[in-house]
């Protein structure tokens, strides 16, 4: 993982340890946390299509919550996020080749 993400993950683990929260940080609970935080991010855009500009601080805060949840989950589950993301991008490239996914009537996908 990148040095900055690795440091952030270590700080997050220390934060949880200092508060004795490790016992609550199960994969199931962390997956629920990620989903909840992603829902809070989505809720900002529900009635405000311009939330990124009008509520930027809140958007950044919710996005940070999602990232922290993902980092904590990866740490607890011993998942190398960078390797997993690289594998997923390669799989997506094979599943959605450029020639079959571009054009005005094609949906945009990750």
Secondary structure, 3 states (H helix, E strand, C coil): CCHHHHHHHHHHHHHHHHCCCHHHCCHHHHHHHHHHHHHHHHHHHHCCCCHHHHCHHHHHHHHHHHHHHHHHHHHHHCCCHHHHHHHHHHHHHHHCCHHHHCCCCCCCCC
